[in-house]
Structure formats: C-alpha cells, structure tokens
Amino acid sequence: MSRKLHLNAFLMSTGHHEASWRLPESDPLAHLSVDHYVHLARTAERGHFDSIFFADSPVLQGEPGRRPAGKLEPTILLTAIAARTSKIGLIATASTSYNDPYNLARRFASVDWVSGGRVGWNIVTTAGADAARNFGLDDTPDHAERYEKAAEFVDVATKLWDSWDDDAFIGDKRLGIHSDPDKVHPTDHVGRFFRIAGPLNVPRSPQAYPVLVQAGSSEDGKNFAARYAEAVFTAQQTLDDGTAFYSDLKDRTRRLGRDPENIKILPGIVPVIGDTEAHARELDEELTRLILPEFQRRNLAERFNLPAEELDLDSPLPADLPTEDEIQGAKSRFTLIVNLARREQLTVRQLIARLGGGRGHRTFAGTAEQVADTIEEWFNAGAADGFNVMPAVLPSGLERFVDEVVPILTQRGLFRGEYETSTLREHYGLPRPGSRYSADAAATIAL
C-alpha cells in the first residue's frame, strides 16, 4: 500500500480518562513532571509515531478537585522534550485570542530551530468569560469574530515567518557580512486586529512554518481548517459521521484551491487494551467506577448553559437544551455530546460514564487486534488519514499501544516500520511552504 496511516499521541497527565489519576499505578503529580512527558515522547518515538501533542488553555479548566489541574506551558515543555528525542514531531496548542502574533511566531520558530524542524502549532480560539478575565476583559467576542481574528493572526504569523529568505545568511567573515539585508523583509501588517512592523527576529526555521493544526468542527471551524490547516484533530463517534466529516472537509479544501492531500484528518480514539475483550471491558469498568459523577454533572451543566440541578443523574438530558447557535464555545462538541445522548438514549449518569474516557472522542475497549481492526476500518472507509491516539491511562496505555497495536498495523502495511524522514512536515507528507518573497511568488503576484 502506498497510503500510510499517520499517528499522533495526545498526551494528558495520567491519561485521558477522568479517573485515571486515581489508579494505584498513577502518579498524581505526573502533569508537572518533565521526565514523565519525556518518557511518553520516547515511547511514541519508539513506535515511530508522527507526533505528540499537548492541549493548552489560558485558564484553569474544570474544578481542581476533579482531576490533576494546571499544566506546564507547552512550548517550554516541547523545548525540553526536543533535547531528549530526535525524530518525533512536537505539537502544542496556542490561542489566537490571548497571544500576540509576533511573540508566538518567535516562540514556534525558536522551537523549530531547537528541534531541527519538528514543531507544529494547534491553532485555537478561546471562549468564555473565565479566560477573558485573566486578560483584563469582561468576556470574549462572539464565535464568528474570534475566527475572524484567528484568520488575521495566522496571516500575520506566516508573514513574519516569511520575513527572512532561506538564503539570507551569508556568513562572509572576510567582507564582514553576516546576512543579506535585502533578504530580510519588513512585515508592515496593518489589519483590523493587529499592526505589526516586523521583520521577525528569528531567521526562517528548518520547516519554514510549523505544521498548522486545527481542532474545531463547527462551520466556522471547518472553513478555517479548509483555508489554513495541514492536520485536523476531530471527534467523531460513528463511522458514518467520520466519513461525512472527512469528505466535507476535503471538498472545502479543494474548493479553496488547495490540494486535499495536504490536509490530514485524524479523529480521536481512546483505546483501553486488554489481553482479551472481557479483560479490556473490566479495565474500562474499573475506570468508570472511579468517576465522581457530581463533578462531571457540574461540568456538563456548564457546557449546556444550565444550572446543575436541572440535570438529573438518572434521567435523560432535558428536552429543552440550547441550540448550537446559542453556544459560544466548542459548538461542535456540544452537538456531538447531545447527539450521542439522544441516539443511545443515555441517562445523564450513563452519558458521564461515556464522556469520562475522552470528553466526546470515540472510546474503544478491546484487544490490540480489535483496536487495529477499527483503525483499519476507518482508514480504508475514507473516514481518516490517521488517528489522534488518546490513551485512557498513561504511561501504560501508550506503552501497550506501541508494543501491541503498532506491530499489527505495520505487519498489515498500514504504518511505517521505521522513520524515513526527519521533520514533522516530512512525516506527514506535507510540502515545505515557499516564501511570499521568493522569485516565483513575486512573479505569480505580478500576474
């Protein structure tokens, strides 16, 4: 087979399951340990994963009593990991709502240099008054305006990454010329949200730009992804939903004049792997028993813009929930959760159990062979270019996936047996962006 899977490991403290930190094997302070994350990165690298990924938010999310709270700033963490790995791609989330394009472009360009061309940026907008108040604001703009700002943010960031030509460095000691000043360009960006003179104070990095990743699946999110994203992390519960999303996003990308092969779609999967199917279900049920439903009930109520007392744990969701249009943050995840509850006729308690593993991502309990089967089915059905692997428990869940699932995928010809490339762009089969200041780009603009 010429087409190969892409695998990203989404790393979160002790694992993606709500109660993973309560297991005897788990370190409740793992989320603050660089060594913990280096071990996970090396495990993923041993399995020849394309990349690892850290989510982030400019606000303390959820209740500190519920699970490990707070996290290390991800670009700093990636820099530490870069020094102790050699091939694995390194992706971090950064918000366009609460960052400045110049500083963020500089940080990612720096990590790309430090890592030898292995960095990616997961682009998010951030909703909610709790985040806004951390930055002297009362609330965030509405959904559409946040995406408008995100578009300008990415446009100016790419201008900054283009501000040094690849061949700007001369290094002529005899003449005393370090770099060609004619190949370092001012940015001179003036837009609705940003005014930035430039140029960037970091030369063009090994990948030129970080790989641009996006995770929103609302209409605004899909339009944004079609325009900018090179990899998309998405949550899809059923194969039909996965194929529909995949086809829709590839079509949107094509209509914007981009090659749809240059956008890789990776649904999330939360595997719980056992020696037998029954053993896997026992492990899953043990985690479910450790969930404290009252915490999750409050979390659900906040997502639905409802008082917690309106969610009866042993009743279905209320019939009169808000519509997606009335939700300002995580619109697509709101709809996915409601559809899951309605489709499977779940009580609130049962819904909490289903969400405990992956917050709406597809959970799967089975043997390594069964996990490989479901990955292959989605890949061959046109629902995925790869998967965002979200182990329920870390590190054991990732270790088991690497030791048991990856060899099956490799034996079936679906996944690489070793690294053949060095940069994250090369791992994903993505082109290195040309500069807007190159001779070819200038000729195209002149036409």
N, C-alpha and C positions, 0 to 999 in steps of 0.2 A: 504494500500500500504506500502511495506517495503522501497521502494526507495523514498527519500525525496529530495526536492529542497534545494540548497544552495543559499543564497542571500548575496551579498556584496554591500555595499553602497559606491560608488566612489564619494568622496566629493571634490568639487572645488568651492571655494569662494562663489559667489552668485548663482551658478548653472552652468550647462554645456552649456546652450545656450549663444551664443556670446553676446547677448544684454541683458542678464538677469539683469546686474547691472544698467541698465537704467530704470527699472520698479520703480514706486513710492514706492513699498514695500521694495526695496533692499537697503542695506547699502553698499555704495561704498568702505568702508574700512573693510568689513567683513573678507577679506582674511588675515587680520592682527590681528584678534580678537580670542584669545583662548576661550573666553566664547561662541562665535558663534560656534566654532567647537565642544566644549563640548556639547552644546545643540543638535547639529546634531548627535553626537555619542550616546547621551542618547535617542534620538528619535529612532535611529536604534536599540538600545538595547531594547527599549520598544517593538519594532516589532520583537524581537528575531532574528535579522539578525546574520549571522555567523560572519561578519566582516565589518569594514570600511577600506577605502583605500585612501592614498594620493599619487598622482603622484609627481614627482620632476625632476629637471634638473639642472646641474651645470652652467646654462647660463640663462640670461633673455630672455624668449621666446616671440616672436612676438613684436609688437610695443606697448609701454606703453600707447599710445593714444587710443588704440583699446578697451581694457578691463582692469580690475584690473591686475596689473603687479607685479611680485615678489611674493614670498611666504615664509612662515616660514619653517625652516629646519624640515623635517617631523619626525625624530626620537625624537627630542626635543618636538615637538608638541604631539607625541604619549605618551611620558612620562607624560605630563600634563594631557592628557585625561585619561591615565591609573589610575591616582589617583582619578578620579571622575566618574569612571564606574567600573563594576565588572565582566561582562560576555563577552562583545562584543570583537571580535578579532580586532587586530590593525596592519594594513599592510602599509608599507612605501616603496617607491622606493629609490634605491641607485644604482649608476652607477658603473660598474666594470672598466670603462675607467678612472675615476678620483677619485678613492678611493684606500686606501691601505687595503689589506685583514685583517691585524692584527687589525687596528683601527676599521674597520667596523664590524668584528666579535665581538669585545669587545662591541661596541655600541648596537648591536642587542641582545647579551647575557644579557647586562645590562637591556635593556627594557623588556626582557622576565622575568627577576627576578622581576623588579618593577611591572609588570602587572600580575604576577602569572601565566605566561605561555600563553600569548595571542598574541604574536608578529609574524608577517610574513614579509618576505623580497621580494619585487618585483625587480627581477634582470633585469637590462637593460644595454645595451651597448649604448654609446653616440657618435653620428656622428656630423660632422660639424666643420668648422674652427672657428666659433664664440666661441664654447665651448673650443676648443683646445687653443685658445689664452688666455683664463683665467688661463691656467696652463703652460704658457711659451712655448707652441708648436705652430707650424705654421698650422698644420692640423692633423686630426686623421688618423689612419691606415684604410685600406680598410675594407669592411664588414666582410670578412672571418677572417681576423686577429683579429678583435675586438671580434668575437665569440670564437676564439681560446684562447684569453686572458681571456675572461669571464669564459670559462671552467676551466682553471687553477685557476682562482680566487675562484670559488666555491669549487674546490677540496681542496685548502689550507684552506679556511674558515671552511669547515667541519672537516679537521684535527685539526684545532685549537679548535673547539667546542668539539671534542673528547678528547682533551688533559688532561682533568680531568675525572677520572672514577666517576660514580654515587655515589659510596660508598667511595670516597677518604676522606671525612670528618669523623673524629673520635671524636674529642672534649673531650678527656680524660684529665680532669683537674688534676687528681691525678698524672698521669705519665707525664703530661706536653706535650702531643702530640695532636696537633690540627688536622692535616691531614696526611694521609699516603703518604710519598714522593714517594713510589713505585707505587702509583696510579695516579701520575701526570707525564705526558709523554712529552718529547720534541717533537716538530713537525719535525724539521730537513728537511724542504722542500727546495729543490733546483730544479728550473724549468727554462723554457725559460724566463718568465716574473718576477718571484718572488723568493727571497731567504729569508726564514723566519725560525728562530730557534725555537720559542715557548718555553714553553707552553703558552697558553692564561692566562692572569692574572685575569680571571673571571671563577669560577668553572662552571661545566656543569649545564645548566639552566633547569627550570622545563620541557620544551619541548625537551631538548637536543639540537635541532636546531630550529630556526624559520621555519615556513612553507615557502617553497620555491615557489615563484610565478614568472611567466614569461608572457610576453605580445607580443612577436614578432611572426609573422605568415609567415615570409619568409621561404625558405627552410632551411637556417641555423638556423633560429629561431625555427622551428618545430623540427629539430633534437636536438637542445639544450633542448627544453622543454621535449622531449621524454626521454632524459637522466637524467634530473635533476628536472623538475618542478613537484610540487604537486598540483598546481592550475594554470590555464591559463586564462588570460583575453584576449578576442579576439573580433574583429569587423567583423560581418557577416551581410550582407544586406538582404539575402534571405534565406528561409528555406532550399532550395537545397544546397546553399553554406554552411550553418551551418551543415547540416548532413554530407556533404562531408568532411569538416574540422574535425568534431568530429570523424568520422570513421578513417580518415587518421592518426590523432594524436594518437588515441587509438591503432591502428595497429603498429605504430612506437614504441610506448611504450612497447607493448607486445614483439616485435622482439628484444628489448634490454634486455629482461628477467625480466621486471618489471610488476607488476600487474596493468593492465589498470584502475582498480577501484581506484588506488592510485594517479590518476591524474584527477582533477576535472576541467571541461571545462565550463567557464562562459562567454558567449557572452554579449556584452554591449547592454543595451536598454535604450533609452532616452524617458521616458514617460511624456506626457503632459495630465493630467487627468482633465476632466470636468464633470459637472453634467449630461450632455448629449453629444453625439458625436458632435453635432453642437457647443456646448459651448467649448468643447476641441479644436475644429478647430479654433474658434475665438481667444482663448488664444494663440494658435500656430501662427496664422496670426499676432497677435499683436506683438509678439516677432520678427517675420520676418520683420515687418515694421521698427523696431528699429535697424536693421543691417545697418552698414555703408559699402556699398559694396566695396569702394575703398581700405579700409584696407584689406579686405578679398581677393581682387584681387591680391594685392601685396603678400599676404601670399601664395596663390595658385601658383603664378608665381615662387616664391622661391622654393616651393615643386617640381615644374616641371623643375627647372633649366632654366627658360625663363625670358626675360625682361617683365615687367608687361604690357607694351604697346602691346605685342603680344596676350594678352587675351582681346578680345572684349566682353564687358559685355553682349551684346545682340546677340552673335554668339556662336555656339558650340565650344568645345575645338579644337585647331588646330589639323590637321590630323597627323602632323609630330612630335608628342611628343617623348621624350626619351623613351627607353625601360626600364623595371625594372632593367636589368643588369647594366644600366648606372647610376642608382640611388644608392647613398651610404647610405642614411639614410631612415628608415621607408619604406622599399621596398614594403611590403605587403599593407601598407596603400595607397601608390602611386597607386598600381594596383587596389585596391578596388575603389578608387575615380574615376579613369579613366573608369573602367568598369561600374560604376554607371552612369556616364555622358553619355557614349555611349549607354548603354542598354535603358535608358529612354529618350534619345535624348534631353538632357538638354542644355540650353544655359549656359554661364558662370554665369550669374546673377541667374538663377534657381539653378545651382549647389551650388553657395554660400549660397542660402537660405536653401538647403538641408543639407549642412555641418554645418550651423550655430548652429544647436542643439547639435551635437555630434561629429563633425570632422570625420565623416565616420561611426560612430556607428549607429545602427538602431534606428530611431526615430519613435514614435508612439503616435498619438493623439486620445484619445477616452475616454470612461467611465472606471471606475475601473473594471467593469465586462469584458469589452473588453480587457483591459490590462492583466487581469488574464487569459482570453481565449488564447491570443497569447503566454503567458508564458507557459501555459499548453500544447499548441500545439507543441511548440519547444521541451519541456521536453519529452513528450511522443513519439515524432518522432525520438528521438535519435540525437538531434542537440545540447543538453545542459545538463549539470548536475545541472545547476542553472544559475543565471544571475548576471551580474555586473550592478546594478541599478544606473543610472546616471541622477538624476532629472534635468530637464531643468532649474528650478528655486529653489533656496534654501533660507530659510528652507521649504517653503510651499509645494514644490513638494515632498519632503521626508515625511513630515507630512501626506500629503494626501495618499501617497503610503502605509504608515504604518497603517493609520486609515481605509482605504477603500479597498486596494488590498490585504494586508496580511490576513485579516479575511476571504476573499473569498478563498484564497489559502489554508488556514488552514481548512476551512469547507470542502473543496474538498479532504482533506487528503494528500495534496501535500507538506505541510510545517508544521513545528513544532508549537505547541501551546504554548510551554514554553521551556526554556533551560533545557536540561537534562545533560549537560556536562559543564566543566569549562574552558578547554584550547582550543585554536584555532584548534589544531590538532584534538581534540575530536569533536569539532563542525563539522569539515569537514570529520570525519570518517577516519582519517589518523593515521597510526601507529607511535609510538614514536621511532625514529631511535636508533638502538643499536650502541654501540661504536666499533670502529675497534680494540680496545684493550681488548674487552671482551674475556672471555674464548672461547665462541662459535665462535667468529670471528677469533681468533687465530687458532682454530682447522681447520676452513674452509681454511684459508690461507695455513696451513701446508699441507693439502691435495692437 
